[in-house]
Amino acid sequence: MLRDITIGQYYRADSLLHRLDPRVKLFGTLVYVITLFLHKSPVNYVMSLIFLITVIAISKVPVSYIIKGLRAIAVILIFSVLINMLFIEEGKVVIDIGWIQITDEGLETAFYLGTRLIMLVLGTSLLTFTTTPNQLTDGLEKSLGFLNKIKVPVHVMAMIMSIALRFIPVLTEELDKIMKAQTARGIDFESGGLLKRVRSMVPIVVPLFIAAVRRANDLAMAMESRCYHGGEGRTKLRPLVYGKRDLAAYAVLIIFTIWMIYLSFYSPWR
């Protein structure tokens, strides 16, 4: 399970998507999420799926690697689908087993919700797969730079996000090592009831918390020793500059947005 957590990890490849400006990818992710929740229509889902498949093909990230990240949210996904399926009472009852009554409206809502969540995770994960944390930080800071005029600490927010993304795979690897070490010492994490399993997690949580605090302290000392005092007055080694491919990508995203709005509100197929 720990190896299935791919959130925040960067997949190195030579693709057009990797070479795009991070601001374009941030804008594209925002557009994709908004259009995905615009309207509950089969046509919209088909168009979003075609867009997602095209972007995945361009990214050159293996499909198996992308789908592997769904295993980490499988419990949340199943729980959300079951809640909507069992507790929506509107519509015609299609399944009646004792106290369990499932309506056609509940099935339809559960299907659309599950599809949205899967496509949402797959689409947004491409942002971190194709963008390094440094590029993501620079892109976010540059995109939200106008907020500095109203005293919003954009650089600090971008730095926090970058550090959090870097710590996800590091702490995941640390957790894997701790679990293997405790298993070698005879701790069983699989058998027993719920209370016993919760108690068996204590020898994992405490060392993991200590390791996280130690790494955070080392990082703070390293930043202070390098005279880091925030983003004011700092320059970039590789400043972000738009190229022709970035402008072309913006044009494609704008056309896609207009088309999805048309399908959602004006098309006879909605």
Contacts in CASP RR format, 6 or more apart in sequence:
PFRMAT RR
TARGET T0000
AUTHOR 0000-0000-0000
METHOD contacts of the structure
MODEL  1
MLRDITIGQYYRADSLLHRLDPRVKLFGTLVYVITLFLHKSPVNYVMSLI
FLITVIAISKVPVSYIIKGLRAIAVILIFSVLINMLFIEEGKVVIDIGWI
QITDEGLETAFYLGTRLIMLVLGTSLLTFTTTPNQLTDGLEKSLGFLNKI
KVPVHVMAMIMSIALRFIPVLTEELDKIMKAQTARGIDFESGGLLKRVRS
MVPIVVPLFIAAVRRANDLAMAMESRCYHGGEGRTKLRPLVYGKRDLAAY
AVLIIFTIWMIYLSFYSPWR
1 71 0 8 1.000
1 72 0 8 1.000
2 172 0 8 1.000
2 175 0 8 1.000
2 176 0 8 1.000
2 179 0 8 1.000
3 176 0 8 1.000
4 68 0 8 1.000
4 69 0 8 1.000
4 71 0 8 1.000
4 72 0 8 1.000
5 69 0 8 1.000
5 72 0 8 1.000
5 168 0 8 1.000
5 169 0 8 1.000
5 172 0 8 1.000
6 65 0 8 1.000
6 66 0 8 1.000
6 68 0 8 1.000
6 69 0 8 1.000
6 72 0 8 1.000
6 125 0 8 1.000
6 129 0 8 1.000
7 69 0 8 1.000
7 72 0 8 1.000
7 125 0 8 1.000
7 128 0 8 1.000
7 168 0 8 1.000
8 125 0 8 1.000
8 128 0 8 1.000
8 133 0 8 1.000
8 165 0 8 1.000
8 168 0 8 1.000
8 169 0 8 1.000
9 128 0 8 1.000
9 129 0 8 1.000
9 168 0 8 1.000
9 169 0 8 1.000
10 128 0 8 1.000
10 129 0 8 1.000
10 130 0 8 1.000
10 131 0 8 1.000
10 132 0 8 1.000
10 133 0 8 1.000
11 61 0 8 1.000
11 65 0 8 1.000
11 129 0 8 1.000
11 130 0 8 1.000
13 59 0 8 1.000
13 60 0 8 1.000
13 61 0 8 1.000
13 130 0 8 1.000
14 60 0 8 1.000
15 58 0 8 1.000
15 59 0 8 1.000
15 60 0 8 1.000
15 61 0 8 1.000
15 130 0 8 1.000
16 58 0 8 1.000
16 245 0 8 1.000
17 25 0 8 1.000
17 55 0 8 1.000
17 58 0 8 1.000
17 59 0 8 1.000
17 60 0 8 1.000
17 126 0 8 1.000
17 130 0 8 1.000
18 59 0 8 1.000
18 60 0 8 1.000
18 130 0 8 1.000
18 131 0 8 1.000
19 245 0 8 1.000
20 130 0 8 1.000
20 245 0 8 1.000
20 246 0 8 1.000
20 249 0 8 1.000
21 139 0 8 1.000
21 240 0 8 1.000
21 241 0 8 1.000
21 242 0 8 1.000
21 243 0 8 1.000
21 246 0 8 1.000
22 131 0 8 1.000
22 135 0 8 1.000
22 136 0 8 1.000
22 138 0 8 1.000
22 139 0 8 1.000
22 140 0 8 1.000
22 240 0 8 1.000
23 139 0 8 1.000
23 142 0 8 1.000
23 143 0 8 1.000
23 240 0 8 1.000
23 242 0 8 1.000
23 246 0 8 1.000
24 246 0 8 1.000
24 249 0 8 1.000
24 250 0 8 1.000
24 253 0 8 1.000
25 127 0 8 1.000
25 130 0 8 1.000
25 131 0 8 1.000
26 127 0 8 1.000
26 136 0 8 1.000
26 139 0 8 1.000
26 140 0 8 1.000
26 143 0 8 1.000
27 143 0 8 1.000
27 250 0 8 1.000
27 253 0 8 1.000
28 253 0 8 1.000
29 123 0 8 1.000
29 124 0 8 1.000
29 126 0 8 1.000
29 127 0 8 1.000
31 253 0 8 1.000
31 256 0 8 1.000
31 257 0 8 1.000
32 48 0 8 1.000
32 51 0 8 1.000
32 52 0 8 1.000
32 123 0 8 1.000
32 124 0 8 1.000
33 120 0 8 1.000
33 124 0 8 1.000
34 257 0 8 1.000
35 44 0 8 1.000
35 48 0 8 1.000
35 256 0 8 1.000
35 257 0 8 1.000
35 260 0 8 1.000
35 261 0 8 1.000
35 264 0 8 1.000
36 44 0 8 1.000
36 48 0 8 1.000
36 116 0 8 1.000
36 119 0 8 1.000
36 120 0 8 1.000
37 116 0 8 1.000
38 44 0 8 1.000
38 260 0 8 1.000
38 261 0 8 1.000
38 264 0 8 1.000
39 263 0 8 1.000
39 264 0 8 1.000
39 265 0 8 1.000
39 270 0 8 1.000
40 112 0 8 1.000
41 263 0 8 1.000
41 264 0 8 1.000
41 269 0 8 1.000
41 270 0 8 1.000
43 263 0 8 1.000
43 267 0 8 1.000
43 269 0 8 1.000
43 270 0 8 1.000
44 260 0 8 1.000
44 263 0 8 1.000
44 264 0 8 1.000
44 270 0 8 1.000
45 112 0 8 1.000
45 115 0 8 1.000
45 119 0 8 1.000
47 259 0 8 1.000
47 260 0 8 1.000
47 263 0 8 1.000
48 119 0 8 1.000
48 260 0 8 1.000
49 119 0 8 1.000
51 256 0 8 1.000
52 119 0 8 1.000
52 122 0 8 1.000
52 123 0 8 1.000
55 123 0 8 1.000
55 126 0 8 1.000
56 63 0 8 1.000
56 66 0 8 1.000
56 122 0 8 1.000
56 126 0 8 1.000
59 126 0 8 1.000
59 129 0 8 1.000
59 130 0 8 1.000
61 126 0 8 1.000
61 129 0 8 1.000
61 130 0 8 1.000
65 129 0 8 1.000
66 122 0 8 1.000
66 125 0 8 1.000
66 126 0 8 1.000
66 129 0 8 1.000
67 122 0 8 1.000
69 121 0 8 1.000
69 125 0 8 1.000
70 77 0 8 1.000
70 118 0 8 1.000
70 121 0 8 1.000
70 122 0 8 1.000
73 117 0 8 1.000
73 121 0 8 1.000
77 114 0 8 1.000
77 117 0 8 1.000
77 118 0 8 1.000
80 113 0 8 1.000
80 114 0 8 1.000
80 117 0 8 1.000
81 110 0 8 1.000
81 113 0 8 1.000
81 114 0 8 1.000
82 110 0 8 1.000
84 106 0 8 1.000
84 109 0 8 1.000
84 110 0 8 1.000
84 113 0 8 1.000
85 102 0 8 1.000
85 106 0 8 1.000
85 107 0 8 1.000
85 109 0 8 1.000
85 110 0 8 1.000
86 100 0 8 1.000
86 102 0 8 1.000
88 103 0 8 1.000
88 105 0 8 1.000
88 106 0 8 1.000
88 109 0 8 1.000
88 110 0 8 1.000
89 101 0 8 1.000
89 103 0 8 1.000
90 103 0 8 1.000
90 105 0 8 1.000
90 106 0 8 1.000
91 103 0 8 1.000
91 104 0 8 1.000
91 105 0 8 1.000
91 106 0 8 1.000
92 103 0 8 1.000
92 104 0 8 1.000
92 105 0 8 1.000
93 101 0 8 1.000
93 102 0 8 1.000
93 103 0 8 1.000
94 102 0 8 1.000
94 103 0 8 1.000
94 104 0 8 1.000
94 107 0 8 1.000
95 101 0 8 1.000
95 102 0 8 1.000
96 102 0 8 1.000
127 136 0 8 1.000
128 136 0 8 1.000
128 165 0 8 1.000
133 162 0 8 1.000
133 165 0 8 1.000
133 166 0 8 1.000
134 162 0 8 1.000
136 161 0 8 1.000
136 162 0 8 1.000
136 165 0 8 1.000
137 158 0 8 1.000
137 159 0 8 1.000
137 161 0 8 1.000
137 162 0 8 1.000
138 158 0 8 1.000
138 236 0 8 1.000
138 240 0 8 1.000
139 158 0 8 1.000
139 240 0 8 1.000
140 154 0 8 1.000
140 157 0 8 1.000
140 158 0 8 1.000
140 161 0 8 1.000
141 154 0 8 1.000
141 155 0 8 1.000
141 158 0 8 1.000
142 240 0 8 1.000
144 152 0 8 1.000
144 154 0 8 1.000
144 157 0 8 1.000
144 158 0 8 1.000
145 154 0 8 1.000
147 154 0 8 1.000
148 154 0 8 1.000
155 230 0 8 1.000
155 231 0 8 1.000
155 232 0 8 1.000
155 234 0 8 1.000
156 230 0 8 1.000
159 230 0 8 1.000
163 219 0 8 1.000
167 212 0 8 1.000
167 215 0 8 1.000
170 215 0 8 1.000
171 208 0 8 1.000
171 211 0 8 1.000
171 212 0 8 1.000
174 208 0 8 1.000
174 211 0 8 1.000
174 212 0 8 1.000
175 204 0 8 1.000
175 208 0 8 1.000
178 204 0 8 1.000
178 207 0 8 1.000
178 208 0 8 1.000
178 211 0 8 1.000
179 189 0 8 1.000
179 204 0 8 1.000
182 189 0 8 1.000
182 203 0 8 1.000
182 204 0 8 1.000
183 189 0 8 1.000
187 200 0 8 1.000
187 203 0 8 1.000
188 200 0 8 1.000
189 197 0 8 1.000
189 200 0 8 1.000
189 201 0 8 1.000
263 269 0 8 1.000
263 270 0 8 1.000
264 270 0 8 1.000
END
